[in-house]
Amino acid sequence: MSIFEQLSNNKGTVSSALGKSLAQKVLNGQLDILSECIDLASYETAVPTQKHIRSGAAKVVEIVAEKQPELVAPHLDKLLPALSVKEPQTRWMTIRTMGFCAHLNRAVAQKAIACAEKYIHNKEGLVLASSADLFLGDLGALSKKDAQRVFPILSLSIENLVANEQDWILEALLKMLPNLDKDEQAEVFKFAEHWQYSARKSTQQRARKILRSR
């Protein structure tokens, strides 16, 4: 059965089992699967009924990008259309892929900033917003110039949090903290101070890790 057929039969929500299985085959050397999934992540972008194909393909690409970004980074430009599809699943996996590969293909990853800003502005849900936050953190970790570009967007995200988003913003801020100037770092520390006594242990841990770096 072809990759297209497997994804076509993957009706409904994204199948983690299928995504993991196909991604493992890529990591084992079957790079033709990756090429097909990169193309399918933006398959018939205007057709809502094909979302399971797009999101299934995007899942495979995301898993591979996290583990071996060098396999995906040269092809980031082909994934840009997937950032504008209707379904959130494909978008959040693709923006995470951009972050995983940013250190290897900064030029294309930077083209995704506008989409990340849109996701943060619209706040369609935790996963999409937090994926955008983490992408900005990955980009801001690359250099002071990149941090200066994306920090104002993360500041906007801070002003309009959705439930539990603070964990991912804290994680993103920690990544770029060394590249921020003193005033920006002061903003980060203030945000971390606010959350260091959160009822969520995960939030406490992230906030206190930032505060220990002062």
N, C-alpha and C positions, 0 to 999 in steps of 0.2 A: 504493500500500500504506500502510495506517495505521501510526502509530507503534507501536500495540499489536501489530500483525501483524509489524512489523520486529523488535521485541524478542522476540516469541514464537518467531520463526525463529532467534533468536540462541542456539542451544542450547550447553550446556557453559559454559565460563568466559566472563568478560566480553569482549566484542569491542571492543578499543580503536578500531579503524577505524570501527565503527558509532557508538560514543560520540562520537568526534571529529567525525564527519560531521554528526550530529544537533545537537551543541553549536554547531558553526559556523553551522548554519542559524538557531539561536536568536540567536546574536550578530549575524547578518545581518538580524534583525528578525522572524523567525517565532516569536513569543512563545507561540503556541498549543502549540508542541512542548514548551516548557518547562513550561507548565501541566499538560500530560498526563503528562510525566515525573515531576513532583513528586507527582502522585497515584499513579502506578504504582510509585514507590519503596517504597510500603507495600502493594502489591497482594497480596491474599490472604496476609497475613503468616503464617498458620498452615499454609500449604501448601508443603512443601519443593520440590515439583516446579516451582513458579513462581519459583524464586530467580533464574533468568536474566533474567526480566522485571524484577524488583525491582533487581537489581544493574546491569542495563543502563541502566535509568532513572536510578539513583543516579549512575552515571558521567557521564551527560549533565549532570545538575544540578551535580555537583562541578566539571566543567570550566567551566561558565558562571559558577559562584560565584567561582572563582579569577580569572577575567578581568573579569567585570562583576558583582560582588556585589550591586549595587543592584537587579539584576533578580530575585535570589533572596531577599534579606533580608526583604521583606515577607511571604514565604510560609513562613518557617522553621517556624512552628507545625505546618504540614501534614506536615513531615518528621520530627517527633518520633517517630511510631510506627515509622519505619524504623530507629531506633536499637536496637530490641529484637527484630528478626527473627533467625532462627537463623543464616543464612549471614554469615560475617565480612565478605565483600566489600561488601555493602550497608551494613553498619555502619561500616566504616572510611571509605567515601566520604562517608557522611552526617555523621560527626563532623568530617571535614575541612571539609565545607560549612559546618557550624556555626561553625568557626573563621574561615573566610574572611569570613563575614557578621557576626561578633560585634560589630564596631565600628558596624554599622548597625542591629542588632537585639539589643542586649545582653540584654534581658529574656528572650527566648526562648532565646538561646544559653546562658544560665545554667541553664536547665532541663536541659541536656544534661550538666551536670557530674556528676551521679550516674551516668550511663551511662559517662562517661569513667573515673570512679573504678572502676567495675565491670570495665571492660576491663583496666585496669591491675592490678587485684587478681587477675584470672583469668589474665592473660598468655597468651592463646590463640595468640599468634604475633607476630612482629616488626611486621608491617604494621598490625595492629589496635592493638597497644600504642603504637607510635610515632605513629600518627594521633591517638590520645588525648593523648599527650604534647604534640604540636604544637597541638592544640586548646586545651589548657590554657595553652600559651605565648601563643597569640593572645588569649585572654581575660585573662591576667595582664598583658598589655601595655597594657590599656585604662586601668587606674587602680591606685592603691595598694590600694584596697579589694578589687578583683578579684584582685590579686596575693596578698594576704593569704589569700584564700579558697582559691586553687588551689595555692599553693606547697607546703603540706603533702602534697597528693596527689602532686605530682611528687617530693617527698622519698621517699614510699613506693615510687614507681617506681624511683628510684635504688637502693633497697635490694634490688630484685628484678629486675635487668636480664636481658633475654634477649639473645642474641648480636647485637651491633652496634646495640643500641638506644641506646647512649650518644650517638651522633651526633645523634639527634633530640631527646634530652633536653637536650643542650648547646644546640641551636638554640632550643628552647623557653625555656630559662633565659636565654639572651641577650636574647630579646624582652622578658622581664619584669624584667630586672636593674635598670633605673632605678627601678622601683616597689617594690623590696624594701628592708627595713630593713638596718642594718649587720650584724646577726647572720645574717640570711638570705643576704646577699651573701657573707659569710665562708664559708658552706656551699657556695655556688656556686663560689667561687674554689678551695676545697679540692677539689671534684669536678673542676674544670677542670685543676688541677695534677696530679691523678692520671692524667689522660688526655692531657696535652700531649706525651708521648713515645710515644704509641700507635704501633703498627706501621701503622695505617691513616692515610694522609695526610689524609683527610677529617676524621677525628677530631682530629688534631693542629691542623688549621686552625681548627676550631670552638673547641677548648679555648683556643688561644692568642689568638683574637679576644676571648674573655671576659677572659683575663688582661691583655690590653692596656688594658682599660677601667678597671683599678684606679687 
